[in-house]
Amino acid sequence: MAINTRNKVVAILSMFGLFVAPPFAFAGAQEFNQRGDLLIADQFNNRVIEIQPDGEIVWQFGLGPNDISPNSIVGTNDAQRVGSLTLMAGTGVPAASPPLEPKCAAGCADNRVLFVDKDGHIEWQYGQFGVTGSGPNQLNTPVQTTWTPRFTVLITDQGNERVIEVNLNKKIVWQYGQTGVVGSGPDQLNNPNSAELLENGHVLIADENNNRAIEVDRNKNVVRAFTVEGTASGVAFASRLPNGNTLITDSNNSRIVEVDPADHAVWTYLTNLQTGSNPAPLPTRAIRTRTSKTVISDQFNDRVIIVNMAKHIVAQYGNLNHPGYGTANTSQGLNAPYDAKVVGDYTGLTPPFEFEFPSDGDNE
């Protein structure tokens, strides 16, 4: 008998003894998981939301900026929809003065990658709330995660200076970057901020503090590097486009740059030119949609914008350089949104998740 995607995931997770009991449920959506909706990692509001094109919030995981508990996703940096599940990464927040979170002057750790269903059930988890480490089932600031067609989870474990690929048994099956080692040499990274599996099997890594995006093969060879001809500073995200170009979020320069295979810029958008903008908004994600629009997480401008190829803003969610929080509509505000993706669209060249899950014995 055919079963839906969610049940297939639950069956796979249960088969390996990985189903996690729900700590809570927070959802009220009638129009959940609709193609064309936007999934936003609302970083300092400790939540992931799904919104309709008009900004209405139709689903939320996390209890808001005043909740520092496993029932939220503290300092969330990444989210993507996998069937009817949501894969997300929490990083916690560092100590800061003034604090980035109301209750976290001394810092709060939330080093988890979660699969969550519509009702808020945590169905799989790697890493632990309140625990920072590099041992088995431990992470240190996992800023980005991608579910792959290999039925594995690719995790950018920033604080451990590595990208790891984890299977459903929570075993690391591939790693790039030496754990805890900062560098720019072979098998070394410096504050990596994203990783995506490419169509050719290689992995594209945003090696943030080395100011580059690198494409590495499974043998850990760097086959290509992109620096926007040496001008990039703080490469926060990179994805390969269907035309073979690479879209780079050049965070410290407040710009999004599309480069060709020779590393020449062919399209550029600056996020800090609008009147009232934060002069250094540090955008963190830019993802090109199938309709040739670019979804930009303009972090410290507290907004997500959608820009067309003519560089016009065609949609904005959140208020320019003004953090806020509400549960009805993004016009009430966002707080340093770190990631945004269109439901049912591409994330780089990692395919949309319209496939059958493996039968017993097919998973690594």
C-alpha positions as CSV (number, residue, x, y, z in Angstrom):
1,M,0.0,0.0,0.0
2,A,1.3,3.4,-0.9
3,I,2.2,5.7,2.0
4,N,3.0,9.4,2.0
5,T,6.5,10.9,2.2
6,R,6.3,11.7,5.9
7,N,5.4,8.1,6.8
8,K,8.2,6.8,4.6
9,V,10.7,9.0,6.6
10,V,9.2,7.8,9.9
11,A,9.4,4.2,8.8
12,I,13.0,4.6,7.8
13,L,13.9,6.4,11.1
14,S,12.0,3.9,13.2
15,M,13.7,1.0,11.4
16,F,17.0,2.3,12.6
17,G,15.7,3.1,16.1
18,L,16.1,6.9,15.5
19,F,12.6,8.2,16.1
20,V,12.6,10.9,18.7
21,A,9.5,11.5,20.8
22,P,7.9,15.0,20.4
23,P,8.8,17.6,23.0
24,F,5.9,19.8,21.9
25,A,3.8,20.8,18.9
26,F,3.5,24.3,17.6
27,A,1.5,24.6,14.4
28,G,-1.7,26.1,13.2
29,A,-1.4,26.0,9.5
30,Q,-4.1,25.0,7.1
31,E,-1.9,25.7,4.1
32,F,1.2,23.9,5.1
33,N,3.9,22.9,2.6
34,Q,2.6,24.7,-0.4
35,R,4.8,25.1,-3.5
36,G,5.8,28.8,-3.7
37,D,5.7,29.4,0.0
38,L,8.9,30.6,1.7
39,L,10.7,28.8,4.5
40,I,12.7,31.2,6.7
41,A,15.3,30.5,9.4
42,D,14.4,33.5,11.6
43,Q,17.7,33.4,13.6
44,F,17.3,35.5,16.8
45,N,13.5,34.8,17.0
46,N,14.5,31.1,17.6
47,R,12.2,29.7,15.0
48,V,11.6,28.5,11.5
49,I,8.6,29.8,9.7
50,E,6.7,29.0,6.5
51,I,5.1,32.0,4.9
52,Q,2.8,32.5,2.0
53,P,3.8,35.0,-0.8
54,D,1.8,37.7,1.0
55,G,3.9,37.3,4.2
56,E,1.2,35.4,6.2
57,I,2.8,32.9,8.6
58,V,1.2,29.5,8.1
59,W,3.6,27.3,10.1
60,Q,6.1,27.9,12.9
61,F,8.6,25.7,14.8
62,G,10.0,27.4,17.9
63,L,8.4,29.5,20.6
64,G,10.0,32.9,19.9
65,P,12.8,35.1,21.2
66,N,12.2,34.6,24.9
67,D,12.3,30.8,24.8
68,I,15.7,29.3,25.3
69,S,14.9,25.6,25.4
70,P,14.9,22.5,23.3
71,N,11.3,23.4,22.4
72,S,12.7,26.1,20.1
73,I,15.6,26.1,17.7
74,V,18.0,28.7,19.2
75,G,19.9,30.8,16.8
76,T,18.6,28.9,13.8
77,N,20.7,29.3,10.7
78,D,19.2,27.0,8.1
79,A,16.1,25.2,7.1
80,Q,14.8,23.2,4.1
81,R,11.7,21.2,3.4
82,V,12.2,17.5,2.8
83,G,8.9,16.1,1.7
84,S,6.6,17.2,4.5
85,L,9.4,17.3,7.0
86,T,11.6,20.3,7.8
87,L,15.3,19.9,8.2
88,M,16.8,22.7,10.3
89,A,20.0,23.6,12.1
90,G,20.4,25.4,15.4
91,T,23.6,27.1,16.4
92,G,22.8,28.7,19.6
93,V,24.1,32.2,20.2
94,P,27.5,33.4,21.5
95,A,28.1,35.6,24.6
96,A,27.8,39.2,23.6
97,S,27.3,42.6,25.1
98,P,24.6,43.6,24.5
99,P,23.3,40.1,24.2
100,L,22.1,38.9,20.9
101,E,19.3,37.1,22.7
102,P,17.5,38.5,25.8
103,K,18.4,35.6,28.0
104,C,21.8,34.7,26.6
105,A,24.3,37.3,27.8
106,A,26.7,34.5,28.6
107,G,25.8,32.6,25.4
108,C,23.4,29.6,24.8
109,A,24.4,26.5,23.0
110,D,22.0,24.6,20.7
111,N,24.1,22.5,18.5
112,R,21.4,20.4,16.8
113,V,20.3,19.3,13.3
114,L,16.6,18.3,13.4
115,F,14.0,16.7,11.2
116,V,10.7,18.1,12.4
117,D,7.2,17.3,11.2
118,K,4.2,19.7,10.7
119,D,3.1,19.1,14.3
120,G,6.5,19.9,15.9
121,H,7.5,16.3,16.4
122,I,11.3,15.9,16.3
123,E,11.7,12.8,14.2
124,W,15.5,12.7,14.0
125,Q,18.3,14.6,15.7
126,Y,22.0,14.8,15.4
127,G,23.8,16.8,18.0
128,Q,22.6,17.9,21.4
129,F,20.9,20.9,23.0
130,G,23.3,22.7,25.4
131,V,26.3,20.5,24.4
132,T,29.2,21.7,22.3
133,G,31.7,19.1,21.1
134,S,33.3,17.1,18.3
135,G,32.7,13.5,19.5
136,P,29.9,11.1,18.4
137,N,26.6,12.9,18.1
138,Q,28.2,16.2,18.9
139,L,28.4,19.4,16.9
140,N,29.8,22.9,17.4
141,T,27.8,25.6,15.6
142,P,26.2,23.7,12.7
143,V,25.3,26.6,10.4
144,Q,23.9,24.7,7.5
145,T,22.6,21.2,6.6
146,T,21.4,19.5,3.4
147,W,19.5,16.3,2.9
148,T,21.1,14.5,0.0
149,P,19.8,11.9,-2.6
150,R,22.3,9.5,-0.9
151,F,19.9,9.5,2.1
152,T,22.5,11.3,4.2
153,V,22.7,14.7,5.9
154,L,25.5,17.0,4.9
155,I,26.3,19.2,7.9
156,T,28.5,22.3,7.9
157,D,30.0,22.0,11.5
158,Q,31.5,25.5,11.6
159,G,33.1,25.5,15.0
160,N,34.7,22.2,14.4
161,E,36.1,23.5,11.1
162,R,34.6,20.6,9.0
163,V,31.9,19.5,6.7
164,I,30.5,16.1,7.7
165,E,28.1,13.7,5.9
166,V,26.0,11.7,8.4
167,N,23.8,8.8,7.6
168,L,20.5,7.9,9.4
169,N,22.5,5.7,11.9
170,K,24.3,8.9,12.9
171,K,27.6,7.7,11.5
172,I,30.0,10.1,9.8
173,V,30.5,8.6,6.3
174,W,32.6,11.4,4.8
175,Q,34.4,14.5,6.1
176,Y,36.2,17.5,4.7
177,G,38.3,19.6,7.0
178,Q,40.4,18.4,9.9
179,T,38.4,18.6,13.2
180,G,39.3,21.7,15.1
181,V,42.1,22.7,12.7
182,V,42.0,26.1,11.1
183,G,43.8,26.4,7.8
184,S,43.8,26.9,4.0
185,G,45.8,23.9,2.9
186,P,44.6,20.5,1.8
187,D,41.7,19.2,3.8
188,Q,41.5,22.4,5.8
189,L,38.8,25.1,6.3
190,N,38.4,28.3,8.2
191,N,35.0,28.9,9.5
192,P,33.0,27.1,6.8
193,N,29.5,28.4,6.4
194,S,27.7,26.1,3.9
195,A,28.1,22.9,1.8
196,E,26.0,21.6,-1.1
197,L,26.2,18.3,-3.0
198,L,26.6,19.0,-6.7
199,E,25.2,17.0,-9.6
200,N,28.7,15.6,-10.3
201,G,29.0,14.2,-6.8
202,H,31.4,16.9,-5.7
203,V,30.7,19.2,-2.7
204,L,30.7,23.0,-3.0
205,I,31.8,24.6,0.3
206,A,31.6,28.2,1.4
207,D,34.9,28.5,3.2
208,E,34.0,31.8,4.8
209,N,37.1,33.1,6.5
210,N,39.4,31.9,3.7
211,N,37.3,34.2,1.5
212,R,36.5,31.5,-1.1
213,A,34.1,28.9,-2.3
214,I,35.8,25.6,-3.1
215,E,34.6,22.5,-5.0
216,V,36.0,19.3,-3.6
217,D,35.8,15.8,-4.9
218,R,35.2,12.7,-2.7
219,N,38.9,12.2,-2.4
220,K,39.2,15.6,-0.8
221,N,40.9,17.3,-3.8
222,V,40.1,20.9,-4.5
223,V,39.1,20.9,-8.1
224,R,38.0,24.6,-8.3
225,A,38.1,27.7,-6.2
226,F,36.1,30.9,-6.5
227,T,37.1,34.2,-4.9
228,V,35.5,36.7,-7.3
229,E,39.0,37.3,-8.7
230,G,40.4,37.8,-5.2
231,T,37.8,40.4,-4.1
232,A,35.5,38.2,-2.0
233,S,35.5,38.7,1.8
234,G,33.5,36.4,4.0
235,V,32.0,33.9,1.6
236,A,28.8,32.9,3.5
237,F,27.1,30.7,0.9
238,A,27.7,29.3,-2.5
239,S,25.5,27.3,-4.9
240,R,25.9,26.0,-8.4
241,L,23.5,27.3,-11.0
242,P,22.0,25.2,-13.9
243,N,24.0,27.4,-16.3
244,G,27.3,26.2,-14.7
245,N,27.9,29.5,-12.9
246,T,28.3,29.8,-9.1
247,L,26.2,32.1,-7.0
248,I,28.2,33.5,-4.0
249,T,27.0,35.4,-1.0
250,D,29.9,37.8,-0.4
251,S,28.9,38.8,3.1
252,N,31.5,41.3,4.2
253,N,31.1,43.2,1.0
254,S,27.3,43.2,1.4
255,R,26.9,41.7,-2.1
256,I,25.6,38.8,-4.0
257,V,27.8,37.8,-7.0
258,E,27.3,35.3,-9.8
259,V,30.6,34.2,-11.2
260,D,31.3,32.2,-14.3
261,P,33.6,29.1,-14.3
262,A,36.6,31.4,-14.8
263,D,35.7,33.3,-11.6
264,H,34.6,36.5,-13.4
265,A,31.6,38.4,-12.0
266,V,28.6,38.3,-14.4
267,W,25.9,39.6,-12.0
268,T,26.1,41.6,-8.8
269,Y,23.6,42.9,-6.3
270,L,24.4,45.0,-3.2
271,T,22.1,44.9,-0.2
272,N,23.2,48.0,1.6
273,L,22.3,50.8,-0.9
274,Q,18.7,51.4,0.1
275,T,18.0,54.5,2.3
276,G,17.9,53.4,5.9
277,S,19.9,50.2,5.3
278,N,22.4,48.9,7.8
279,P,25.7,49.9,6.3
280,A,27.0,46.4,6.9
281,P,24.0,44.0,6.8
282,L,26.2,40.9,6.3
283,P,23.8,39.0,4.0
284,T,24.1,35.2,4.6
285,R,22.2,33.4,1.8
286,A,21.3,34.0,-1.8
287,I,19.5,31.3,-3.7
288,R,18.4,31.5,-7.4
289,T,15.0,30.2,-8.1
290,R,13.7,28.4,-11.2
291,T,12.0,31.6,-12.3
292,S,15.4,33.4,-12.3
293,K,14.8,35.4,-9.1
294,T,17.2,35.6,-6.2
295,V,16.1,35.0,-2.6
296,I,18.4,36.9,-0.3
297,S,18.6,36.6,3.5
298,D,19.7,40.2,4.3
299,Q,20.7,39.3,7.8
300,F,21.2,42.5,9.8
301,N,18.8,44.4,7.6
302,D,16.3,42.0,9.3
303,R,14.6,41.1,6.1
304,V,14.4,38.6,3.3
305,I,14.1,40.1,-0.2
306,I,13.4,38.6,-3.6
307,V,15.3,40.3,-6.4
308,N,14.8,39.9,-10.2
309,M,17.6,39.8,-12.8
310,A,17.1,43.5,-13.4
311,K,18.0,44.0,-9.7
312,H,14.6,45.2,-8.6
313,I,13.2,44.1,-5.3
314,V,9.9,42.3,-6.1
315,A,9.1,41.2,-2.6
316,Q,10.3,42.0,1.0
317,Y,9.6,40.2,4.2
318,G,10.5,41.9,7.5
319,N,11.2,45.6,7.9
320,L,14.4,47.2,6.7
321,N,17.0,47.4,9.5
322,H,14.3,47.0,12.2
323,P,14.0,43.7,14.1
324,G,10.6,42.5,15.2
325,Y,8.5,39.5,16.1
326,G,5.0,38.3,15.5
327,T,3.1,35.2,14.7
328,A,0.7,36.4,12.1
329,N,2.7,38.1,9.3
330,T,6.3,39.0,8.5
331,S,5.2,42.7,8.5
332,Q,5.5,42.3,12.3
333,G,9.2,41.7,11.8
334,L,12.0,39.3,11.6
335,N,15.3,39.2,13.6
336,A,18.4,38.6,11.6
337,P,17.0,36.0,9.2
338,Y,19.8,33.7,8.1
339,D,18.3,31.6,5.4
340,A,15.3,31.5,3.1
341,K,14.2,29.0,0.5
342,V,11.2,28.6,-1.8
343,V,9.2,25.4,-1.0
344,G,9.3,23.1,-4.0
345,D,12.2,24.9,-5.7
346,Y,15.8,24.1,-6.1
347,T,18.6,24.5,-3.6
348,G,21.6,24.9,-5.9
349,L,21.7,21.7,-7.9
350,T,20.6,19.4,-5.0
351,P,17.4,18.0,-6.5
352,P,13.9,18.6,-5.1
353,F,12.9,15.8,-2.9
354,E,10.4,14.0,-5.0
355,F,11.7,10.4,-4.8
356,E,11.1,7.1,-3.1
357,F,12.8,6.3,0.2
358,P,15.0,3.2,0.2
359,S,13.8,-0.2,1.2
360,D,15.4,-2.1,4.1
361,G,19.2,-2.5,3.6
362,D,19.5,0.3,1.0
363,N,20.7,3.0,3.4
364,E,24.4,3.4,4.2
